[in-house]
């Protein structure tokens, strides 16, 4: 029952409610240990076109493929959540902004060069826009402000041509 309440039914990564709880915990730990923490918000570029062109079943395969790319490029203790639709959140404990940038760039390139294989006759090429930010230890940061900065960076990535990583200060 707990699994059903905390996992996204399609991709099996954390759902929005659970990723919010995990982010609160990660922030509390970063404060306690004065350690680094970075947050990544990702959105598959032009995902509506995938559903419109190939159907929702192919879109589902593409979403699962995105989570597989994420899991392949992340550490065991990084946390992945589906925030809604084609938007994902990644919590990167003990990670500064430069390291987070490297992880994000690796994910971006991996998705770009590894299409989702729907069946033997259909591969779906995708790109992703990523916004990242780092937790501030000055007392001004919480889950909402951290997320908003990463989300604004994602918005900038989208409006700067997509298929890129942008750091949000």
N, C-alpha and C positions, 0 to 999 in steps of 0.2 A: 504494500500500500504506500509506504514511504517512497519507493522508487517511482510509482505512478504519479505521486504528488510533486516530485522534484525533477523529473526528467522530461525532456521534450519527446513526445511519443514518436515522432518521425526520425529524428537524428540521434536520439539517446544521449545527447549532451544535456547539461543542466538547463532547466527552464528559467524564465525571467525572474520568478520569485526566488528561486534557489541561488541564482547568480548574484542577486542583490544581497542575500544573506551572506554568501561567501565573500563578497566584496567588503561588506561591513566587518567581517572577521579578519580579512586581510589587512584592512586599514588599522584595526585595533592592534594587530600584531606588529605592523610596521611602526606604529606609534610607540608601543611598548619596547621594541628592540631598536628603535631608531634606525630601521633598515629601509632599503629602497623598495619601492612598489611602483609598477607601471601598469597602465590600463590601455587596452587596445579595443577599438570599436571598428568592426569591419562590415562592409556592405557589398554584396556581389553586384557588379556593374550590369545595368540593363537586364536585370533578372526577369522582369515582366515579359520581355521579348522571348526568353527561353520558354516560359509557359505558353505564350501565345503561339509560338512557332512549332513547338514540339509536344505540347500538352503537359498537363499537371503531373502525370506519372514520370515524365522525363525531368520535370522540374524537381520532383522529389529525389530522383537519382542525383541530380546536380547538387542539391542541398546536402545529401549524405556524403557526396564526394568532397564538398567543402569542409565538412567536419573531419573527414579522413585526412585531408591535407593539413588541417590544423593539428590534429592529434599526432601526425607523423613529425611535425616540425616543432612540437612543444615538449617541455619537460614533464615528467610524471606529476609534479606538484602544481603545474600551471592549471588554471581552471577555464573551461570553455562553456559558454552558454549561448543559447539561441534567444535573442532578445525580442524577436518578432520577424515574421516574413523571412527575408534574406539577410537580416542583420544579426551579427554575432558579437559577443563580448569575450575578451580574453583577459584574465587576471594573471599578472606576471609578478609573483612575489620575489623579493631579493633581486630586483632587476632595475637598473638605472635606465635613463632615457636612451643612451647610446646602445646599450645591449638590446633594449626593446625595439629600437629602430632596426637593428640587424635581424632580429627574429621576424619582425613585420615584413621586411624586404624579402627574407627567405620564403615566407608564406606567399607573398604576392607573386614572386617569380615561379614558385612551385605550381600555383594554380594556373598561371598563364601558360606554362609549358607542359602541363599535364591535364588534358581535357577529361571531362567526365565521360566514361564509356557507358552508354545506355544499353546498347546491344552490339552485335557484331557489325552492324551497318551504320550506327549513329554514335558519333563522338560530339560532345558539346564543349566548345572552347569558351572559357570564361576568364574574366579579370575581376579584380577586387580593389576597392578603395579602402584605405586604412587610416584611421586617426589614432594617434597615441599621445599619451601624456604621463607625467610622473607625479606621484603623490608629494605634496608640499608638507614639510614638517613644521611650518610656522604657526600651526593651529588654525589656519584658515580653510583647510580642506576637509571635506567629508565625502560620502558616497556621491551625493548629487553634484557637488561642484567638480569632483574628479571626472565623473561621467560627462558632464556638460562640456568640459574642456576637450575631452577626447572626441565627443560628438561634433563639436564645432570644427575640430581638425578634420574629421571625416567629411563634413560638409565642404570644407575648403578643398579637400582632395577631389571630391566629386566635381566641384565647380572649376577646378584647375585642369580638367581633362580626364579624370578617372585613371584607374590602374596606377595608383601611386600611394606613397606613404607620406603623411603630413604630421609634424609634431605640433601639438597645441600647448602653448605656454599658459 
